[in-house]
Amino acid sequence: MRMRRILGLALAAATLVGVSAVGAVGAVSAEAASSPNISREECTAAGGQIVSRPYSSDACVLPDGTRPAIT
């Protein structure tokens, strides 16, 4: 009985470690997929429009729908 309990705890710990590793990989790939910052000149040269966002910096709306922040 004691051995079964120890094995169950080890399996639960291994499962939690696996889930947190998958979550970290997902966060990294989401960060890599986000749009980089762009300057006002680059925005207009790419055919984008500069829009104001309340309580945040301005953004550039590009023709493909992405909205990078303006630096």
Secondary structure, 3 states (H helix, E strand, C coil): CHHHHHHHHHHHHHHHHHHHHHHHHHHHHHHHHCCCCECHHHHHHCCCEEECCCCCCCEEECCCCCCCEEC
